[in-house]
Amino acid sequence: MIGNSNLFLLVQSKFSSGRLGRSFARWLVLAPIVFLSLTACSESNKKSKVLPATKEDIFLYRGLGASYICNARAAGIEFPKAAGIASATYVQVLNGRHGGIVKSAGKEKLSNKQLFSGAELQVVTGALQYCPKDVPNDVRERIEKLIKSQNSSS
C-alpha cells in the first residue's frame, strides 16, 4: 500500500511538468481526506442525540490536556498559557462532542464556567501526575489545598 506522502510524490513526478500538474497532484492526494471529512460531518449531523461524557471520556480528555501542558512547558511556553489552552480545548471537546453534558454531573448541560473550572482542575492535576516539575509550586499548593478541602467535605 502506498502512503499519502509516497502517493503525492509518485503523482507529482508524473505531472511535474507544470503548475497545473502539481495542483492536480495535490487535489488527488487531498480528495480522499476531504471526502471522508464531509461524510463524517453529514453522519454526525444525522445523529440528533448527544451522549454525555463518560468517565472514560473524561479520563482521555484529562490525559490529552495534561500531555499538552507537559509538551508546551518543555517547549518553553508559560504555565498559565499552556493550562489555559489545554482547558479551553477540553471545554470545546465537551461542548462539541457531548453538548456540555458530563454523565457524573447529571443530565443537564453545564455552563462554560463550570466546564472550564472542571477542565482546569482535570488538566492541571494530570500535569501534576505526568510532569510535576513543570507545574509551578504555587499552583501545586493551591491544587493540593483544593483536593484536601474536597476530601474533607465528602
C-alpha positions as a Markdown table, in Angstrom:
| # | Residue | x | y | z |
|---|---|---|---|---|
| 1 | Met | 0.0 | 0.0 | 0.0 |
| 2 | Ile | 1.3 | 3.5 | -0.9 |
| 3 | Gly | 1.1 | 6.1 | 1.9 |
| 4 | Asn | -0.3 | 9.6 | 1.2 |
| 5 | Ser | 3.2 | 11.1 | 1.1 |
| 6 | Asn | 4.5 | 8.4 | -1.3 |
| 7 | Leu | 1.4 | 8.8 | -3.4 |
| 8 | Phe | 1.9 | 12.5 | -3.6 |
| 9 | Leu | 5.5 | 12.1 | -4.7 |
| 10 | Leu | 4.5 | 9.5 | -7.3 |
| 11 | Val | 1.7 | 11.6 | -8.7 |
| 12 | Gln | 3.8 | 14.8 | -8.6 |
| 13 | Ser | 6.6 | 13.2 | -10.5 |
| 14 | Lys | 4.1 | 12.0 | -13.2 |
| 15 | Phe | 2.6 | 15.5 | -13.5 |
| 16 | Ser | 5.6 | 17.7 | -12.6 |
| 17 | Ser | 5.5 | 19.4 | -16.0 |
| 18 | Gly | 3.8 | 22.5 | -14.6 |
| 19 | Arg | 1.7 | 24.3 | -12.1 |
| 20 | Leu | -1.5 | 22.5 | -13.3 |
| 21 | Gly | 0.1 | 19.1 | -12.8 |
| 22 | Arg | 1.2 | 20.0 | -9.2 |
| 23 | Ser | -2.3 | 21.3 | -8.4 |
| 24 | Phe | -3.9 | 18.2 | -9.7 |
| 25 | Ala | -1.4 | 16.0 | -7.7 |
| 26 | Arg | -2.3 | 17.9 | -4.5 |
| 27 | Trp | -6.0 | 17.5 | -5.2 |
| 28 | Leu | -5.6 | 13.8 | -5.9 |
| 29 | Val | -4.0 | 13.3 | -2.5 |
| 30 | Leu | -6.3 | 15.6 | -0.6 |
| 31 | Ala | -9.6 | 14.4 | -2.2 |
| 32 | Pro | -10.0 | 11.3 | 0.0 |
| 33 | Ile | -9.4 | 13.3 | 3.1 |
| 34 | Val | -12.0 | 15.9 | 2.1 |
| 35 | Phe | -14.5 | 13.2 | 1.1 |
| 36 | Leu | -14.0 | 11.4 | 4.5 |
| 37 | Ser | -14.4 | 14.7 | 6.4 |
| 38 | Leu | -17.6 | 15.6 | 4.5 |
| 39 | Thr | -19.0 | 12.1 | 5.1 |
| 40 | Ala | -18.2 | 12.3 | 8.8 |
| 41 | Cys | -19.8 | 15.7 | 9.1 |
| 42 | Ser | -23.0 | 14.6 | 7.4 |
| 43 | Glu | -23.2 | 11.5 | 9.5 |
| 44 | Ser | -22.7 | 13.4 | 12.7 |
| 45 | Asn | -25.4 | 15.9 | 11.7 |
| 46 | Lys | -27.8 | 12.9 | 11.3 |
| 47 | Lys | -27.3 | 12.0 | 15.0 |
| 48 | Ser | -29.6 | 14.2 | 16.9 |
| 49 | Lys | -28.9 | 12.6 | 20.3 |
| 50 | Val | -25.7 | 13.7 | 22.0 |
| 51 | Leu | -24.2 | 11.3 | 24.5 |
| 52 | Pro | -22.9 | 12.6 | 27.8 |
| 53 | Ala | -19.2 | 12.4 | 28.5 |
| 54 | Thr | -18.4 | 9.2 | 30.4 |
| 55 | Lys | -15.7 | 8.6 | 33.0 |
| 56 | Glu | -13.6 | 7.1 | 30.2 |
| 57 | Asp | -14.1 | 10.2 | 28.0 |
| 58 | Ile | -13.1 | 12.4 | 30.9 |
| 59 | Phe | -10.0 | 10.3 | 31.6 |
| 60 | Leu | -9.0 | 10.6 | 27.9 |
| 61 | Tyr | -9.5 | 14.4 | 27.8 |
| 62 | Arg | -7.7 | 14.8 | 31.0 |
| 63 | Gly | -4.7 | 12.8 | 29.7 |
| 64 | Leu | -4.7 | 14.8 | 26.4 |
| 65 | Gly | -4.8 | 18.1 | 28.3 |
| 66 | Ala | -2.1 | 17.1 | 30.7 |
| 67 | Ser | 0.1 | 15.9 | 27.8 |
| 68 | Tyr | -0.4 | 19.3 | 26.1 |
| 69 | Ile | 0.7 | 21.1 | 29.3 |
| 70 | Cys | 3.8 | 18.9 | 29.7 |
| 71 | Asn | 4.8 | 19.3 | 26.0 |
| 72 | Ala | 4.1 | 23.1 | 26.0 |
| 73 | Arg | 6.2 | 23.6 | 29.1 |
| 74 | Ala | 9.0 | 21.6 | 27.6 |
| 75 | Ala | 8.8 | 23.9 | 24.6 |
| 76 | Gly | 9.2 | 26.9 | 26.9 |
| 77 | Ile | 5.6 | 28.1 | 27.0 |
| 78 | Glu | 4.5 | 29.8 | 30.2 |
| 79 | Phe | 2.3 | 27.6 | 32.5 |
| 80 | Pro | -0.8 | 29.9 | 32.5 |
| 81 | Lys | -0.9 | 29.9 | 28.7 |
| 82 | Ala | -0.4 | 26.2 | 28.5 |
| 83 | Ala | -3.0 | 25.4 | 31.1 |
| 84 | Gly | -5.4 | 27.9 | 29.6 |
| 85 | Ile | -5.2 | 26.5 | 26.1 |
| 86 | Ala | -5.4 | 22.9 | 27.4 |
| 87 | Ser | -8.5 | 23.8 | 29.4 |
| 88 | Ala | -10.2 | 25.7 | 26.6 |
| 89 | Thr | -9.6 | 22.8 | 24.2 |
| 90 | Tyr | -11.1 | 20.4 | 26.8 |
| 91 | Val | -14.2 | 22.6 | 27.1 |
| 92 | Gln | -14.5 | 22.8 | 23.3 |
| 93 | Val | -14.5 | 19.0 | 23.1 |
| 94 | Leu | -17.0 | 18.6 | 25.9 |
| 95 | Asn | -19.3 | 21.1 | 24.2 |
| 96 | Gly | -18.8 | 19.9 | 20.7 |
| 97 | Arg | -18.9 | 16.1 | 21.2 |
| 98 | His | -21.1 | 15.9 | 24.3 |
| 99 | Gly | -23.2 | 19.0 | 24.2 |
| 100 | Gly | -21.6 | 20.2 | 27.5 |
| 101 | Ile | -23.1 | 17.2 | 29.4 |
| 102 | Val | -21.0 | 15.1 | 31.8 |
| 103 | Lys | -22.6 | 11.9 | 33.0 |
| 104 | Ser | -21.2 | 12.2 | 36.5 |
| 105 | Ala | -22.7 | 15.7 | 36.9 |
| 106 | Gly | -26.3 | 14.7 | 35.8 |
| 107 | Lys | -28.3 | 15.2 | 32.7 |
| 108 | Glu | -28.2 | 19.0 | 32.5 |
| 109 | Lys | -25.8 | 20.9 | 30.2 |
| 110 | Leu | -23.1 | 22.5 | 32.3 |
| 111 | Ser | -22.2 | 26.2 | 31.8 |
| 112 | Asn | -19.0 | 27.1 | 30.1 |
| 113 | Lys | -17.8 | 28.5 | 33.5 |
| 114 | Gln | -18.5 | 25.1 | 35.2 |
| 115 | Leu | -16.9 | 23.2 | 32.3 |
| 116 | Phe | -13.8 | 25.5 | 32.3 |
| 117 | Ser | -13.4 | 25.2 | 36.1 |
| 118 | Gly | -13.6 | 21.4 | 35.9 |
| 119 | Ala | -11.4 | 21.2 | 32.9 |
| 120 | Glu | -8.7 | 23.3 | 34.5 |
| 121 | Leu | -8.7 | 21.1 | 37.6 |
| 122 | Gln | -8.5 | 18.0 | 35.4 |
| 123 | Val | -5.7 | 19.0 | 33.2 |
| 124 | Val | -3.6 | 20.6 | 36.0 |
| 125 | Thr | -3.9 | 17.5 | 38.2 |
| 126 | Gly | -3.0 | 15.4 | 35.2 |
| 127 | Ala | 0.1 | 17.6 | 34.7 |
| 128 | Leu | 1.0 | 17.2 | 38.4 |
| 129 | Gln | 0.9 | 13.4 | 37.8 |
| 130 | Tyr | 2.8 | 13.3 | 34.5 |
| 131 | Cys | 5.2 | 16.2 | 34.7 |
| 132 | Pro | 5.2 | 17.6 | 38.3 |
| 133 | Lys | 8.4 | 19.6 | 37.8 |
| 134 | Asp | 6.7 | 21.7 | 35.1 |
| 135 | Val | 3.9 | 22.8 | 37.4 |
| 136 | Pro | 4.7 | 25.9 | 39.4 |
| 137 | Asn | 4.8 | 25.5 | 43.2 |
| 138 | Asp | 2.0 | 28.0 | 43.9 |
| 139 | Val | -0.3 | 26.1 | 41.5 |
| 140 | Arg | 0.7 | 22.8 | 43.1 |
| 141 | Glu | -0.1 | 24.1 | 46.6 |
| 142 | Arg | -3.4 | 25.6 | 45.5 |
| 143 | Ile | -4.5 | 22.3 | 43.9 |
| 144 | Glu | -3.4 | 20.3 | 47.0 |
| 145 | Lys | -5.4 | 22.6 | 49.3 |
| 146 | Leu | -8.4 | 22.3 | 47.0 |
| 147 | Ile | -8.2 | 18.5 | 46.9 |
| 148 | Lys | -7.9 | 18.3 | 50.7 |
| 149 | Ser | -10.9 | 20.6 | 51.2 |
| 150 | Gln | -12.9 | 18.5 | 48.8 |
| 151 | Asn | -11.9 | 15.3 | 50.5 |
| 152 | Ser | -12.8 | 16.6 | 54.0 |
| 153 | Ser | -16.2 | 17.9 | 52.8 |
| 154 | Ser | -17.1 | 14.5 | 51.3 |
